[in-house]
Amino acid sequence: MVQSKKKVGKSETVLVKEFCSRSSDDDLRALADLLPQTIAFDRSSACAILQKDNQVDRWLSQATGADDWFVRIDSVGDAAAAELDRRSSKK
């Protein structure tokens, strides 16, 4: 993930967690695998999943710059991995 001191706000964290909770296992696995990568293809593949959700797509488009966009993307990757862990611990 991008090494940044910036973090998303509380309301943004809620948005990301809600998105992850309603995402399919396949989408979560893809996001958790692709987003930590710094390869442009992997990030663009992950963005194809994220743009399916209007709220998340709108939120990402409101990034104030590249650093902010990467902070937001990283927060989704972290939340996706956490949601996968939560789901697997219930099985």
Backbone as a chain_set.jsonl record, in Angstrom:
{"seq": "MVQSKKKVGKSETVLVKEFCSRSSDDDLRALADLLPQTIAFDRSSACAILQKDNQVDRWLSQATGADDWFVRIDSVGDAAAAELDRRSSKK", "coords": {"N": [[0.834, -1.177, 0.0], [0.321, 2.333, -0.412], [2.596, 4.411, 1.204], [1.601, 6.612, 3.381], [0.792, 9.364, 5.481], [-1.687, 10.309, 5.514], [-5.116, 9.652, 6.074], [-8.342, 8.176, 5.498], [-11.454, 9.798, 6.258], [-13.854, 9.381, 8.996], [-16.54, 9.051, 8.067], [-15.997, 8.286, 5.48], [-14.687, 5.897, 5.932], [-16.786, 4.352, 6.884], [-18.364, 4.23, 4.553], [-16.655, 2.728, 2.896], [-16.429, 0.335, 4.368], [-19.118, -0.516, 4.331], [-19.442, -0.894, 1.585], [-17.65, -3.033, 1.191], [-18.877, -4.971, 2.786], [-21.139, -5.604, 1.342], [-20.139, -6.603, -0.966], [-19.248, -9.255, -3.23], [-17.658, -12.414, -2.429], [-15.78, -13.1, -4.393], [-15.227, -10.609, -5.611], [-14.148, -9.261, -3.389], [-11.852, -10.825, -2.875], [-10.447, -10.357, -5.239], [-10.029, -7.565, -5.049], [-8.529, -7.438, -2.662], [-6.284, -8.819, -3.487], [-5.393, -7.395, -5.762], [-5.21, -4.582, -5.187], [-3.027, -4.024, -3.368], [-0.911, -4.158, -5.092], [1.426, -2.393, -7.116], [1.368, -2.228, -9.767], [0.114, -0.885, -12.686], [-1.829, -2.195, -14.278], [-3.022, -4.005, -12.485], [-4.212, -2.284, -10.619], [-5.998, -0.941, -12.302], [-7.671, -3.027, -13.013], [-8.809, -3.574, -10.539], [-10.158, -1.18, -10.192], [-12.158, -1.435, -12.073], [-13.879, -3.127, -10.776], [-14.571, -1.555, -8.572], [-15.91, 0.622, -9.731], [-18.379, -0.371, -10.271], [-19.995, 0.122, -8.145], [-21.914, 2.801, -7.412], [-21.73, 4.734, -5.307], [-19.113, 4.391, -4.26], [-17.619, 4.804, -6.582], [-18.246, 7.492, -7.125], [-17.188, 8.677, -4.807], [-14.444, 8.074, -5.105], [-13.93, 9.566, -7.388], [-13.967, 12.102, -6.39], [-11.557, 12.636, -5.285], [-8.892, 14.731, -4.286], [-6.517, 14.831, -5.558], [-3.712, 12.928, -6.858], [-2.351, 11.706, -4.663], [-4.367, 11.677, -2.694], [-6.235, 10.06, -4.001], [-4.86, 7.605, -4.08], [-4.655, 7.088, -1.334], [-7.347, 6.693, -0.752], [-7.903, 4.444, -2.374], [-6.156, 2.604, -1.203], [-7.369, 2.38, 1.292], [-9.676, 1.019, 0.638], [-8.597, -1.417, -0.224], [-7.447, -2.326, 2.188], [-9.771, -2.567, 3.758], [-11.159, -4.481, 2.291], [-9.514, -6.732, 2.586], [-9.749, -7.052, 5.37], [-12.501, -7.587, 5.602], [-12.642, -10.006, 4.19], [-11.111, -11.617, 5.928], [-12.794, -11.525, 8.168], [-15.076, -12.811, 7.173], [-14.005, -15.353, 6.571], [-13.345, -16.255, 9.1], [-15.757, -16.821, 10.165], [-16.537, -19.132, 9.022]], "CA": [[0.0, 0.0, 0.0], [1.047, 3.598, -0.438], [3.005, 4.857, 2.527], [1.142, 7.979, 3.545], [0.269, 9.657, 6.803], [-3.091, 10.668, 5.35], [-6.094, 8.573, 6.227], [-9.685, 8.598, 5.141], [-12.268, 10.215, 7.395], [-14.747, 8.392, 9.601], [-17.676, 8.767, 7.185], [-15.453, 7.559, 4.339], [-14.42, 4.541, 6.411], [-18.089, 3.686, 6.921], [-18.725, 3.974, 3.166], [-15.813, 1.644, 2.406], [-16.821, -0.902, 5.066], [-20.422, -0.928, 3.807], [-19.193, -1.425, 0.249], [-17.028, -4.355, 1.332], [-19.814, -5.936, 3.361], [-22.121, -6.027, 0.337], [-19.419, -7.133, -2.124], [-19.138, -10.714, -3.297], [-16.361, -12.966, -2.024], [-14.875, -13.014, -5.537], [-14.78, -9.219, -5.747], [-13.264, -8.951, -2.257], [-10.563, -11.494, -3.101], [-9.77, -9.629, -6.317], [-9.574, -6.279, -4.522], [-7.464, -7.673, -1.677], [-5.096, -9.259, -4.215], [-4.941, -6.43, -6.757], [-4.937, -3.229, -4.723], [-1.683, -3.808, -2.812], [0.062, -4.132, -6.179], [1.677, -1.065, -7.675], [1.321, -2.36, -11.22], [-1.05, -0.14, -13.18], [-2.864, -3.114, -14.742], [-3.732, -4.542, -11.329], [-5.058, -1.219, -10.066], [-7.101, -0.667, -13.226], [-8.595, -4.156, -12.884], [-9.543, -3.345, -9.291], [-11.067, -0.046, -10.41], [-13.313, -1.938, -12.812], [-14.786, -3.664, -9.748], [-15.038, -0.446, -7.732], [-16.834, 1.506, -10.431], [-19.721, -0.982, -10.291], [-20.725, 0.702, -7.022], [-22.016, 4.234, -7.687], [-21.241, 5.543, -4.182], [-17.654, 4.293, -4.203], [-17.118, 5.447, -7.792], [-18.376, 8.941, -6.919], [-16.237, 9.038, -3.761], [-13.099, 8.053, -5.68], [-13.8, 10.659, -8.356], [-13.851, 13.352, -5.65], [-10.204, 12.761, -4.73], [-8.333, 16.05, -4.575], [-5.274, 14.65, -6.308], [-3.229, 11.549, -6.937], [-2.093, 11.172, -3.317], [-5.668, 11.422, -2.067], [-6.831, 8.907, -4.691], [-4.177, 6.397, -3.62], [-5.062, 6.866, 0.055], [-8.697, 6.119, -0.814], [-7.78, 3.09, -2.934], [-5.53, 1.766, -0.18], [-8.346, 2.111, 2.355], [-10.568, -0.033, 0.127], [-7.838, -2.67, -0.171], [-7.361, -2.739, 3.599], [-11.101, -2.984, 4.208], [-11.488, -5.727, 1.595], [-8.773, -7.805, 3.258], [-10.355, -7.236, 6.698], [-13.806, -8.234, 5.41], [-12.359, -11.412, 3.848], [-10.708, -12.284, 7.168], [-13.987, -11.652, 9.0], [-15.919, -13.853, 6.581], [-13.381, -16.676, 6.685], [-13.355, -16.68, 10.5], [-17.12, -17.277, 10.477], [-16.771, -20.448, 8.381]], "C": [[0.886, 1.251, 0.0], [1.369, 4.015, 0.985], [2.641, 6.325, 2.67], [0.618, 8.158, 4.954], [-1.203, 10.016, 6.731], [-3.957, 9.437, 5.527], [-7.443, 9.101, 5.797], [-10.448, 8.954, 6.411], [-13.203, 9.124, 7.863], [-15.914, 8.045, 8.682], [-17.218, 8.003, 5.941], [-15.169, 6.11, 4.71], [-15.717, 3.732, 6.445], [-18.519, 3.312, 5.504], [-17.956, 2.775, 2.628], [-16.195, 0.321, 3.064], [-18.166, -1.412, 4.56], [-20.279, -1.515, 2.409], [-18.638, -2.844, 0.342], [-18.016, -5.383, 1.869], [-20.845, -6.411, 2.342], [-21.473, -6.57, -0.94], [-19.353, -8.653, -2.063], [-17.758, -11.157, -2.827], [-15.349, -12.838, -3.159], [-14.344, -11.596, -5.715], [-13.835, -8.831, -4.614], [-11.886, -9.572, -2.433], [-9.768, -10.745, -4.168], [-9.223, -8.302, -5.801], [-8.413, -6.457, -3.547], [-6.171, -8.112, -2.366], [-4.523, -8.154, -5.105], [-4.509, -5.085, -6.193], [-3.571, -3.035, -4.064], [-0.597, -3.716, -3.895], [0.239, -2.708, -6.698], [1.686, -1.089, -9.196], [0.026, -1.734, -11.713], [-2.17, -1.079, -13.631], [-3.686, -3.657, -13.578], [-4.674, -3.507, -10.732], [-6.226, -0.922, -11.0], [-8.119, -1.8, -13.203], [-9.438, -4.011, -11.622], [-10.546, -2.21, -9.467], [-12.294, -0.452, -11.208], [-14.342, -2.528, -11.852], [-15.392, -2.511, -8.954], [-16.053, 0.434, -8.439], [-18.233, 0.902, -10.585], [-20.597, -0.417, -9.181], [-20.73, 2.226, -7.186], [-21.459, 5.099, -6.568], [-19.713, 5.552, -4.125], [-17.035, 4.985, -5.415], [-17.149, 6.972, -7.642], [-17.339, 9.43, -5.896], [-14.811, 9.071, -4.307], [-12.894, 9.212, -6.652], [-13.654, 12.021, -7.675], [-12.478, 13.528, -5.0], [-9.604, 14.091, -5.182], [-7.018, 15.987, -5.341], [-4.854, 13.193, -6.271], [-2.984, 10.943, -5.56], [-3.388, 10.807, -2.611], [-6.331, 10.196, -2.686], [-6.192, 7.611, -4.204], [-4.512, 6.083, -2.164], [-6.436, 6.204, 0.072], [-8.662, 4.684, -1.32], [-7.179, 2.142, -1.897], [-6.504, 1.428, 0.946], [-9.337, 1.035, 1.919], [-9.857, -1.381, 0.185], [-7.721, -3.205, 1.24], [-8.705, -3.265, 4.102], [-11.525, -4.292, 3.544], [-10.786, -6.908, 2.259], [-9.37, -8.09, 4.635], [-11.7, -7.951, 6.586], [-13.625, -9.7, 5.031], [-11.957, -12.2, 5.085], [-11.929, -12.526, 8.065], [-14.878, -12.774, 8.478], [-15.325, -15.236, 6.748], [-13.368, -17.163, 8.133], [-14.732, -17.169, 10.925], [-17.39, -18.674, 9.933], [-16.253, -21.565, 9.222]], "O": [[2.057, 1.199, 0.374], [0.508, 3.974, 1.864], [3.326, 7.189, 2.122], [0.072, 7.231, 5.551], [-1.896, 10.031, 7.749], [-3.568, 8.325, 5.171], [-7.667, 10.31, 5.736], [-10.129, 8.473, 7.498], [-13.337, 8.081, 7.223], [-16.249, 6.87, 8.53], [-17.956, 7.173, 5.411], [-15.382, 5.202, 3.906], [-15.731, 2.558, 6.074], [-18.988, 2.196, 5.275], [-18.535, 1.904, 1.979], [-16.277, -0.705, 2.389], [-18.338, -2.618, 4.379], [-20.918, -2.515, 2.082], [-19.107, -3.747, -0.351], [-17.994, -6.542, 1.452], [-21.372, -7.516, 2.471], [-22.169, -6.95, -1.881], [-19.396, -9.252, -0.988], [-16.809, -10.373, -2.827], [-14.188, -12.506, -2.919], [-13.15, -11.401, -5.943], [-12.835, -8.151, -4.845], [-10.871, -8.927, -2.171], [-8.565, -10.526, -4.019], [-8.077, -7.952, -6.085], [-7.431, -5.716, -3.599], [-5.08, -7.81, -1.881], [-3.305, -7.994, -5.19], [-3.536, -4.502, -6.672], [-2.999, -1.953, -4.195], [0.509, -3.247, -3.628], [-0.707, -1.92, -6.709], [1.978, -0.079, -9.835], [-1.047, -2.037, -11.192], [-3.343, -0.792, -13.391], [-4.909, -3.757, -13.674], [-5.81, -3.827, -10.379], [-7.338, -0.676, -10.531], [-9.315, -1.554, -13.358], [-10.637, -4.29, -11.634], [-11.659, -2.277, -8.946], [-13.364, 0.131, -11.033], [-15.545, -2.435, -12.095], [-16.595, -2.498, -8.695], [-16.973, 0.944, -7.8], [-19.166, 1.597, -10.988], [-21.823, -0.476, -9.274], [-19.681, 2.866, -7.11], [-20.787, 6.095, -6.837], [-19.099, 6.606, -3.96], [-16.028, 5.681, -5.281], [-16.186, 7.654, -7.993], [-16.698, 10.462, -6.094], [-14.053, 9.993, -4.006], [-11.802, 9.775, -6.728], [-13.258, 12.992, -8.32], [-12.269, 14.477, -4.244], [-9.792, 14.514, -6.323], [-6.477, 17.025, -5.725], [-5.553, 12.34, -5.723], [-3.363, 9.798, -5.309], [-3.489, 9.744, -1.999], [-6.922, 9.384, -1.976], [-6.89, 6.631, -3.944], [-4.638, 4.912, -1.805], [-6.662, 5.259, 0.828], [-9.319, 3.807, -0.758], [-7.642, 1.013, -1.737], [-6.471, 0.325, 1.49], [-9.785, 0.232, 2.738], [-10.45, -2.377, 0.598], [-7.878, -4.405, 1.467], [-8.764, -4.285, 4.789], [-12.182, -5.121, 4.173], [-11.392, -7.958, 2.47], [-9.486, -9.251, 5.026], [-12.003, -8.828, 7.395], [-14.377, -10.553, 5.503], [-12.41, -13.328, 5.275], [-12.075, -13.601, 8.648], [-15.375, -13.591, 9.253], [-16.045, -16.192, 7.033], [-13.378, -18.371, 8.37], [-14.86, -17.858, 11.937], [-18.355, -19.325, 10.333], [-16.365, -22.73, 8.839]]}, "num_chains": 1, "name": "protein.A"}
